[in-house]
């Protein structure tokens, strides 16, 4: 990746999104269903786009909302729908559009009460699961309006069924197809009413998301131990949906927790620029996290969450910002050593592109690994039944069970993973980075990185359907290739690419769904130089399988 010269620096005024123009485009510009990039498209995290590109406009949200109503009717889902949004400018516009449709269709909708207008993704999952506990009929589901950590001109819209987690492919495909049918009919079949009327309906209810989630936190994190140890913590909500949650957490549990930035601004002008010179609220990016990294000496532990608070970033005094794989490894080791009520057979869930250190930790703990394709939806069932104790993906998303071994959330939860860093520091007497260093002395210290390589649409499609027989090489970076995977070992589901493994390293290649690139992930137990050899040969191996333009 080519680093932008402005990476890590404050965003200049000239780069800030024009919010009035963005909102005008949401309402004024209509998508053309004949243009693929302007149709509804659910990826791993719902439909995303920008009103400037006619990929996230009022028509999209009206159509998706009506499609969700139709799906609920087909499935007999008749309980309340929990509706929440993050702080992106387009999120509020989409919230209005969604409620207009949901209200007109008679759906019982739970909207935030007067405490906060914003609702983190894990809070929606928690609300769905809490409501559905013990029920077999009239189940609840939810909609989360967020593009996650994406730039300020982005919008996102995600459906969570009654299991509380991201909808699986069968569900999203159904909703996507119905929404595009409605777009093609110029929204004929979409029912809506004015927002003020929808807000005043008897089916629209205020819900105290804030207190119900915060009150339940001791069931998943040992806050008493954090308080007793006096761990000095700092948090930057990055202007996201958890901005009102952190002060209450600090006050209610009497934690030594300082909120370093409480600003909410849809331009996100307080961010430092990411590697490519864009504003991106990514708590795992050293460039985006420069302000909090600069404060690391002030705190025993500091952390941040992205805009919908489903991802986390942990900053330690000893090491600065921890790479996601390092913290996930420390968290897994700590949790399975300090949650005695979890099932003795509970496993660690990881995606195929997450560090092999988790496998080594599992072996050390006498636990098994459940390895899946990229996408949190693959972990939902295991979290619900308690067979997965801790689940994670390399992009700093994770969730865990309650302390008693029952389900907490089935979507990523950046809030609890951030607070867990405080619990680790309090109980272990060392921060998570120091704990990771201890593990590397015993298990090895792998080098890990992800890079992007060019690929056109045809090559990306070919990569997603690549077979093991198309990988002709017998070696990788001087080692014999021991396996070539196109399906995940844990559930035999297609990984949408290929993973090539040797005794001390691996690489995986997956196509991007939105850019003319494919992503190469690689890891080596032999260090950075060997890692670069893996990268170089990975591009050659994949290039030979896909054709000359990808080399």
GUPAVO-849687 format. One record per residue (C-alpha): residue in one letter; chain; y, z, x. Coordinates in Angstrom, 3 decimals. Layout:
! GUPAVO-849687
A:A:Y:Z:X
...
***
This chain:
! GUPAVO-849687
X:A:0.000:0.000:0.000
X:A:3.472:-0.890:1.267
X:A:5.727:2.171:1.178
X:A:9.130:1.622:-0.406
X:A:11.979:2.789:1.878
X:A:13.312:4.974:-0.959
X:A:9.973:6.758:-1.474
X:A:10.425:10.533:-1.555
X:A:14.185:10.275:-2.024
X:A:16.232:11.148:-5.131
X:A:16.469:8.386:-7.697
X:A:19.782:6.484:-7.444
X:A:21.781:6.147:-10.655
X:A:21.239:2.387:-10.653
X:A:17.486:2.913:-11.169
X:A:17.737:5.146:-14.226
X:A:16.443:3.714:-17.472
X:A:19.034:2.790:-20.102
X:A:17.675:4.982:-22.898
X:A:19.808:3.553:-25.774
X:A:18.720:0.034:-24.798
X:A:15.088:1.160:-24.566
X:A:15.189:2.650:-28.070
X:A:16.977:-0.389:-29.473
X:A:14.241:-2.605:-28.043
X:A:11.602:-0.388:-29.698
X:A:13.034:-1.115:-33.140
X:A:14.600:-4.570:-32.656
X:A:11.977:-6.454:-30.640
X:A:8.776:-7.529:-32.378
X:A:5.571:-8.251:-30.443
X:A:3.895:-11.643:-30.701
X:A:0.179:-11.047:-31.450
X:A:-0.599:-14.433:-29.888
X:A:0.524:-13.122:-26.491
X:A:-2.287:-10.975:-24.978
X:A:0.111:-8.599:-23.220
X:A:1.882:-7.875:-26.520
X:A:-1.228:-6.917:-28.483
X:A:-2.597:-3.406:-28.993
X:A:-4.881:-2.569:-26.073
X:A:-6.589:0.796:-25.652
X:A:-7.424:1.559:-22.021
X:A:-8.962:4.754:-20.680
X:A:-5.998:6.740:-22.047
X:A:-4.914:5.009:-25.247
X:A:-2.396:2.231:-25.810
X:A:0.437:2.084:-23.271
X:A:3.386:-0.192:-22.674
X:A:7.166:-0.549:-22.710
X:A:9.481:-1.712:-25.460
X:A:11.250:-3.843:-22.835
X:A:8.004:-5.818:-22.427
X:A:7.257:-5.890:-26.182
X:A:4.089:-3.939:-25.494
X:A:5.155:-0.622:-27.076
X:A:7.328:-1.266:-30.118
X:A:7.613:0.024:-33.658
X:A:5.158:-2.595:-34.946
X:A:2.470:-1.401:-32.503
X:A:2.763:2.221:-33.599
X:A:2.862:1.425:-37.308
X:A:-0.259:-0.722:-36.938
X:A:-2.154:1.795:-34.773
X:A:-1.267:4.677:-37.098
X:A:-2.516:2.757:-40.140
X:A:-5.670:1.819:-38.229
X:A:-6.287:5.490:-37.452
X:A:-5.876:6.316:-41.153
X:A:-8.461:3.641:-41.946
X:A:-10.821:4.999:-39.296
X:A:-10.490:8.544:-40.674
X:A:-11.328:7.273:-44.158
X:A:-14.361:5.356:-42.909
X:A:-15.651:8.397:-41.010
X:A:-14.886:10.934:-43.754
X:A:-12.449:12.861:-41.530
X:A:-10.382:14.740:-44.121
X:A:-9.025:17.754:-42.253
X:A:-5.546:18.037:-40.755
X:A:-4.321:15.718:-38.012
X:A:-2.607:17.516:-35.120
X:A:0.335:15.413:-33.929
X:A:2.165:15.981:-30.652
X:A:4.399:14.184:-28.174
X:A:5.726:14.495:-24.640
X:A:9.301:14.082:-23.359
X:A:9.369:10.320:-22.697
X:A:12.129:8.631:-24.687
X:A:9.728:6.346:-26.528
X:A:7.541:9.288:-27.540
X:A:10.047:10.585:-30.070
X:A:10.504:7.131:-31.583
X:A:6.729:6.732:-31.860
X:A:6.436:10.218:-33.400
X:A:8.810:9.154:-36.168
X:A:6.912:5.920:-36.807
X:A:3.539:7.680:-36.863
X:A:4.639:10.369:-39.311
X:A:6.103:7.721:-41.629
X:A:2.665:6.088:-41.874
X:A:0.581:9.259:-41.924
X:A:2.774:10.782:-44.632
X:A:2.689:7.668:-46.806
X:A:-1.110:7.687:-46.597
X:A:-1.404:11.313:-47.700
X:A:-2.724:12.645:-44.396
X:A:-2.243:16.368:-43.793
X:A:-0.281:16.459:-40.542
X:A:0.393:19.443:-38.275
X:A:3.707:19.004:-36.448
X:A:5.364:21.360:-33.946
X:A:7.361:24.232:-35.390
X:A:10.831:25.389:-34.420
X:A:9.686:26.821:-31.062
X:A:9.344:23.447:-29.367
X:A:9.458:19.742:-30.116
X:A:7.006:18.933:-27.318
X:A:3.241:19.457:-27.183
X:A:1.063:19.096:-24.060
X:A:-2.123:17.049:-24.315
X:A:-4.445:20.048:-23.706
X:A:-2.682:21.980:-26.472
X:A:-3.607:19.278:-28.997
X:A:-7.242:19.398:-27.838
X:A:-7.221:23.200:-28.055
X:A:-5.772:23.070:-31.580
X:A:-8.414:20.592:-32.798
X:A:-11.298:22.605:-31.345
X:A:-9.922:25.916:-32.605
X:A:-9.543:24.585:-36.134
X:A:-12.986:22.949:-36.169
X:A:-14.854:25.961:-34.773
X:A:-17.572:26.879:-37.269
X:A:-16.746:23.997:-39.623
X:A:-19.055:21.162:-40.576
X:A:-16.786:19.349:-43.029
X:A:-13.082:18.530:-43.482
X:A:-12.728:18.386:-39.697
X:A:-9.438:17.990:-37.842
X:A:-8.470:15.343:-35.287
X:A:-5.264:14.473:-33.440
X:A:-2.811:12.020:-31.940
X:A:-1.131:12.575:-28.573
X:A:1.979:10.481:-27.957
X:A:2.330:10.139:-24.190
X:A:2.058:7.612:-21.353
X:A:1.125:10.501:-19.043
X:A:2.954:10.373:-15.684
X:A:4.082:6.748:-16.080
X:A:7.740:5.692:-15.570
X:A:10.513:6.619:-18.037
X:A:10.491:3.265:-19.859
X:A:6.817:3.719:-20.785
X:A:5.239:4.795:-24.041
X:A:1.698:5.884:-24.856
X:A:-0.349:6.602:-27.975
X:A:-3.802:8.226:-27.870
X:A:-6.288:9.258:-30.559
X:A:-8.482:12.360:-30.193
X:A:-11.359:12.615:-32.718
X:A:-12.808:15.923:-34.021
X:A:-14.479:16.692:-30.670
X:A:-10.966:17.213:-29.288
X:A:-11.309:14.819:-26.373
X:A:-10.266:11.240:-25.708
X:A:-11.916:8.853:-28.151
X:A:-14.854:6.882:-26.778
X:A:-14.919:3.106:-26.435
X:A:-16.577:2.481:-29.792
X:A:-13.793:4.372:-31.576
X:A:-10.896:2.878:-29.639
X:A:-12.299:-0.645:-30.007
X:A:-12.474:-0.207:-33.773
X:A:-8.905:1.107:-33.966
X:A:-7.635:-1.565:-31.566
X:A:-9.200:-4.385:-33.584
X:A:-7.850:-3.108:-36.911
X:A:-4.377:-2.588:-35.439
X:A:-4.306:-6.128:-34.085
X:A:-5.432:-7.460:-37.466
X:A:-2.451:-5.678:-39.024
X:A:-0.123:-7.084:-36.363
X:A:-1.465:-10.546:-37.069
X:A:-0.687:-10.075:-40.772
X:A:2.869:-8.967:-39.935
X:A:1.971:-5.389:-40.947
X:A:0.777:-6.356:-44.405
X:A:-1.408:-3.393:-45.370
X:A:0.644:-0.768:-43.530
X:A:1.919:2.000:-45.802
X:A:5.016:3.912:-44.700
X:A:7.878:5.971:-46.093
X:A:11.257:7.133:-44.698
X:A:10.897:9.780:-41.991
X:A:12.925:12.456:-43.807
X:A:10.672:12.126:-46.840
X:A:7.550:12.276:-44.691
X:A:8.856:15.376:-42.925
X:A:9.480:17.099:-46.277
X:A:6.081:16.301:-47.805
X:A:3.756:19.092:-48.825
X:A:1.141:17.533:-46.547
X:A:3.358:17.921:-43.464
X:A:2.999:21.416:-42.005
X:A:4.720:23.236:-39.158
X:A:2.208:24.499:-36.624
X:A:2.850:27.063:-33.905
X:A:1.188:25.193:-31.053
X:A:3.052:27.217:-28.433
X:A:1.927:30.747:-29.277
X:A:-1.590:29.851:-30.397
X:A:-2.297:28.240:-27.025
X:A:-0.506:30.810:-24.859
X:A:-2.084:33.739:-26.749
X:A:-5.529:32.322:-25.958
X:A:-5.003:31.784:-22.208
X:A:-6.713:35.049:-21.109
X:A:-9.972:33.658:-22.478
X:A:-9.980:31.010:-19.757
X:A:-7.875:32.401:-16.852
X:A:-7.913:35.958:-15.437
X:A:-4.198:36.611:-15.841
X:A:-4.632:40.368:-15.347
X:A:-5.844:39.817:-11.795
X:A:-2.920:37.494:-11.042
X:A:-0.445:40.082:-12.334
X:A:-2.110:43.001:-10.524
X:A:-2.087:41.137:-7.209
X:A:1.601:40.264:-7.584
X:A:1.067:36.621:-6.693
X:A:4.511:35.017:-6.367
X:A:4.250:31.668:-8.133
X:A:6.603:28.771:-8.789
X:A:6.255:25.959:-11.312
X:A:8.060:22.661:-11.854
X:A:7.230:21.194:-15.279
X:A:8.684:17.866:-14.045
X:A:10.670:17.671:-17.280
X:A:7.458:17.470:-19.279
X:A:5.950:18.779:-22.493
X:A:5.137:22.200:-21.024
X:A:8.747:23.066:-20.299
X:A:8.832:25.716:-23.087
X:A:5.352:27.013:-22.316
X:A:5.897:28.349:-18.807
X:A:8.673:30.858:-19.652
X:A:6.522:32.325:-22.436
X:A:3.473:32.521:-20.158
X:A:5.535:34.370:-17.539
X:A:7.083:36.747:-20.082
X:A:4.022:37.465:-22.208
X:A:1.714:38.200:-19.266
X:A:4.373:39.685:-16.975
X:A:3.609:37.250:-14.183
X:A:5.758:36.757:-11.090
X:A:6.367:33.130:-12.091
X:A:9.599:31.249:-11.406
X:A:10.428:28.034:-13.265
X:A:12.136:25.954:-10.583
X:A:13.368:23.241:-12.951
X:A:13.781:23.535:-16.711
X:A:15.602:20.224:-17.261
X:A:14.476:17.792:-19.949
X:A:16.044:14.376:-19.444
X:A:14.435:11.117:-20.628
X:A:15.778:9.341:-17.525
X:A:13.936:11.881:-15.308
X:A:16.849:11.618:-12.884
X:A:15.742:14.815:-11.122
X:A:12.588:13.168:-9.723
X:A:12.170:11.841:-6.205
X:A:10.804:8.302:-6.104
X:A:7.101:7.528:-5.796
X:A:5.518:5.385:-3.054
X:A:6.602:2.122:-4.704
X:A:10.184:3.195:-5.384
X:A:9.567:3.963:-9.063
X:A:10.216:7.159:-10.973
X:A:6.791:8.517:-11.794
X:A:6.021:12.113:-12.780
X:A:2.827:12.296:-10.742
X:A:2.135:15.868:-9.530
X:A:-0.439:14.632:-7.005
X:A:2.020:12.299:-5.230
X:A:3.697:13.712:-2.085
X:A:6.659:11.392:-2.665
X:A:7.208:12.395:-6.285
X:A:6.720:16.074:-5.429
X:A:9.247:16.340:-2.599
X:A:11.444:18.918:-4.342
X:A:8.619:21.361:-4.984
X:A:7.084:20.804:-1.553
X:A:10.470:21.726:-0.105
X:A:10.248:25.108:-1.854
X:A:6.755:25.989:-0.631
X:A:7.944:28.777:1.674
X:A:9.438:30.601:-1.318
X:A:6.115:31.122:-3.083
X:A:2.556:32.242:-2.446
X:A:1.492:29.317:-4.621
X:A:3.437:26.661:-6.498
X:A:2.395:23.961:-8.913
X:A:3.592:21.180:-11.163
X:A:2.214:19.228:-14.106
X:A:2.855:15.687:-15.262
X:A:4.782:14.782:-18.400
X:A:2.031:15.599:-20.909
X:A:0.679:18.425:-18.707
X:A:-2.873:17.122:-18.454
X:A:-2.667:16.713:-14.655
X:A:-1.809:19.244:-11.983
X:A:-0.468:19.400:-8.442
X:A:-0.865:22.490:-6.248
X:A:1.459:23.375:-3.358
X:A:0.406:26.097:-0.912
X:A:2.416:27.842:1.742
X:A:-0.339:27.126:4.267
X:A:-0.768:23.374:3.652
X:A:1.908:22.034:1.325
X:A:0.749:19.713:-1.465
X:A:-3.041:19.703:-1.623
X:A:-4.786:16.342:-2.055
X:A:-6.414:16.416:-5.516
X:A:-9.958:16.273:-4.130
X:A:-9.296:19.295:-1.923
X:A:-8.086:21.459:-4.778
X:A:-10.838:20.295:-7.134
X:A:-13.425:21.239:-4.499
X:A:-11.899:24.706:-4.042
X:A:-11.665:25.186:-7.805
X:A:-15.296:24.217:-8.386
X:A:-16.558:26.537:-5.649
X:A:-14.440:29.436:-6.896
X:A:-15.292:29.025:-10.575
X:A:-19.058:28.858:-10.156
X:A:-18.852:31.931:-7.922
X:A:-16.646:33.931:-10.316
X:A:-17.714:33.093:-13.872
X:A:-20.848:35.238:-14.374
X:A:-21.051:34.500:-18.111
X:A:-21.382:30.770:-17.597
X:A:-24.877:29.374:-18.076
X:A:-27.019:29.430:-14.961
X:A:-27.725:25.755:-15.614
X:A:-24.089:24.681:-16.144
X:A:-23.240:21.728:-13.912
X:A:-20.217:20.181:-12.197
X:A:-18.945:16.954:-13.734
X:A:-17.206:14.378:-11.551
X:A:-16.391:10.693:-11.716
X:A:-17.996:8.270:-9.253
X:A:-14.739:7.992:-7.295
X:A:-14.216:11.738:-6.811
X:A:-14.990:13.361:-3.446
X:A:-18.553:13.827:-2.186
X:A:-17.461:17.356:-1.251
X:A:-18.157:18.340:-4.851
X:A:-21.778:17.275:-4.379
X:A:-21.974:19.397:-1.234
X:A:-20.439:22.374:-3.041
X:A:-22.900:21.939:-5.901
X:A:-25.816:21.958:-3.464
X:A:-24.430:25.064:-1.764
X:A:-24.165:26.824:-5.130
X:A:-27.555:25.644:-6.359
X:A:-25.931:23.607:-9.133
X:A:-26.333:20.004:-10.198
X:A:-23.760:17.217:-10.334
X:A:-23.156:15.062:-13.399
X:A:-21.523:11.857:-12.152
X:A:-19.863:9.476:-14.628
X:A:-17.654:6.391:-14.719
X:A:-13.882:6.909:-14.606
X:A:-12.622:8.364:-17.903
X:A:-12.533:11.904:-19.241
X:A:-14.317:10.874:-22.449
X:A:-17.621:11.035:-20.561
X:A:-17.322:14.829:-20.181
X:A:-16.571:15.738:-23.800
X:A:-20.095:16.423:-25.077
X:A:-21.001:18.539:-22.033
X:A:-17.903:20.675:-22.405
X:A:-18.579:21.182:-26.113
X:A:-22.147:22.426:-25.568
X:A:-21.360:24.350:-22.362
X:A:-23.689:22.329:-20.136
X:A:-20.689:21.272:-18.003
X:A:-18.785:24.214:-16.559
X:A:-16.101:22.343:-14.644
X:A:-15.256:18.643:-14.848
X:A:-12.790:16.613:-12.830
X:A:-11.543:13.228:-11.673
X:A:-9.822:12.273:-8.424
X:A:-6.469:11.659:-10.132
X:A:-5.911:15.436:-10.503
X:A:-7.323:15.805:-14.006
X:A:-9.777:18.574:-14.855
X:A:-10.910:21.093:-17.430
X:A:-13.200:24.102:-17.512
X:A:-15.020:26.404:-19.905
X:A:-13.696:29.688:-21.202
X:A:-14.711:32.727:-19.202
X:A:-17.486:33.429:-21.734
X:A:-18.957:29.945:-21.229
X:A:-17.741:28.354:-24.472
X:A:-15.547:25.285:-24.807
X:A:-11.825:25.564:-24.029
X:A:-10.483:21.996:-24.122
X:A:-12.225:18.632:-24.020
X:A:-9.180:16.871:-22.604
X:A:-7.621:17.418:-19.185
X:A:-5.658:20.667:-18.888
X:A:-3.056:20.848:-16.135
X:A:-1.746:24.236:-17.297
X:A:-4.990:26.144:-16.781
X:A:-5.765:24.327:-13.509
X:A:-2.321:25.320:-12.236
X:A:-2.795:28.958:-13.233
X:A:-6.268:28.911:-11.718
X:A:-4.614:28.407:-8.327
X:A:-2.917:31.751:-8.884
X:A:-6.207:33.398:-9.871
X:A:-7.923:32.010:-6.765
X:A:-5.128:33.322:-4.546
X:A:-5.248:36.737:-6.216
X:A:-8.998:37.262:-6.179
X:A:-9.968:35.474:-2.958
X:A:-7.063:36.824:-0.924
X:A:-6.370:33.316:0.352
X:A:-4.824:30.269:-1.214
X:A:-6.914:27.258:-2.366
X:A:-6.061:25.251:0.756
X:A:-7.387:28.044:2.982
X:A:-10.512:28.230:0.831
X:A:-10.992:24.472:1.251
X:A:-10.639:24.823:5.020
X:A:-13.397:27.447:4.972
X:A:-15.653:25.054:3.073
X:A:-15.013:22.182:5.502
X:A:-16.117:24.304:8.454
X:A:-19.488:24.644:6.778
X:A:-19.846:21.377:4.856
X:A:-17.773:18.881:6.841
X:A:-14.272:17.507:6.439
X:A:-14.312:14.062:4.825
X:A:-11.391:11.640:4.957
X:A:-10.553:10.071:1.574
X:A:-8.098:7.399:0.473
X:A:-7.428:4.781:-2.190
X:A:-5.820:1.391:-1.557
X:A:-5.122:-1.675:-3.686
X:A:-6.154:-5.268:-2.975
X:A:-5.064:-8.501:-4.719
X:A:-7.266:-10.085:-7.394
X:A:-6.503:-12.540:-10.168
X:A:-7.621:-12.110:-13.788
X:A:-10.884:-14.004:-13.334
X:A:-11.819:-11.998:-10.256
X:A:-11.011:-8.692:-11.981
X:A:-13.251:-9.710:-14.847
X:A:-15.999:-10.666:-12.386
X:A:-15.654:-7.357:-10.534
X:A:-16.074:-5.384:-13.745
X:A:-19.434:-7.133:-14.277
X:A:-20.603:-7.215:-10.653
X:A:-24.342:-6.713:-10.045
X:A:-25.925:-5.018:-7.065
X:A:-27.652:-8.266:-6.090
X:A:-24.241:-9.833:-5.383
X:A:-23.619:-7.379:-2.510
X:A:-25.267:-9.200:0.393
X:A:-24.368:-6.917:3.293
X:A:-27.020:-4.501:4.611
X:A:-24.590:-2.265:6.491
X:A:-21.196:-0.669:6.001
X:A:-19.032:0.496:8.934
X:A:-22.043:0.635:11.236
X:A:-24.390:2.426:8.842
X:A:-27.215:1.213:6.652
X:A:-26.304:0.870:2.981
X:A:-28.594:3.244:1.101
X:A:-27.531:2.391:-2.454
X:A:-25.382:-0.025:-4.431
X:A:-24.343:1.333:-7.823
X:A:-22.926:-0.470:-10.829
X:A:-23.903:2.331:-13.204
X:A:-23.072:6.017:-12.911
X:A:-25.987:8.238:-11.823
X:A:-25.216:10.912:-14.421
X:A:-25.300:8.893:-17.628
X:A:-26.324:5.353:-16.589
X:A:-23.062:3.973:-18.007
X:A:-21.424:0.968:-16.361
X:A:-18.735:1.979:-13.887
X:A:-16.805:-1.261:-14.374
X:A:-17.149:-2.177:-10.707
X:A:-19.365:-1.301:-7.776
X:A:-20.001:1.686:-5.478
X:A:-21.638:1.202:-2.066
X:A:-23.071:4.285:-0.326
X:A:-24.227:5.085:3.235
X:A:-25.385:8.338:4.810
X:A:-21.868:9.471:5.713
X:A:-19.529:7.407:3.578
X:A:-18.974:5.222:0.547
X:A:-16.547:2.909:-1.143
X:A:-16.025:1.953:-4.767
X:A:-14.124:-1.043:-6.119
X:A:-12.778:-1.229:-9.659
X:A:-10.385:-3.728:-11.253
X:A:-6.999:-2.673:-12.579
X:A:-6.571:-3.196:-16.289
X:A:-2.835:-3.890:-16.039
X:A:-2.052:-5.318:-12.595
X:A:-3.320:-8.241:-10.475
X:A:-5.188:-5.898:-8.142
X:A:-8.458:-4.094:-7.732
X:A:-8.643:-0.525:-6.487
X:A:-10.743:0.471:-3.511
X:A:-11.662:4.142:-3.124
X:A:-13.386:5.246:0.063
X:A:-14.517:8.395:1.830
X:A:-16.025:9.138:5.231
X:A:-17.557:12.220:6.793
X:A:-16.850:10.715:10.223
X:A:-13.091:10.895:9.959
X:A:-10.026:8.652:9.471
X:A:-11.028:5.905:11.925
X:A:-14.395:5.413:10.267
X:A:-12.646:5.467:6.882
X:A:-10.468:2.531:7.922
X:A:-13.572:0.608:8.988
X:A:-15.040:1.225:5.544
X:A:-11.864:-0.092:3.915
X:A:-11.811:-3.232:6.033
X:A:-15.454:-4.049:5.400
X:A:-15.194:-3.119:1.725
X:A:-12.601:-5.834:1.188
X:A:-14.824:-8.325:3.006
X:A:-17.921:-7.355:1.006
X:A:-16.174:-7.494:-2.356
X:A:-14.313:-10.640:-1.331
X:A:-17.568:-12.396:-0.496
X:A:-18.921:-11.491:-3.920
X:A:-15.807:-12.557:-5.830
X:A:-14.571:-15.589:-3.932
X:A:-12.043:-16.514:-1.255
X:A:-8.850:-15.590:-3.136
X:A:-9.733:-11.891:-3.072
X:A:-10.148:-11.660:0.699
***
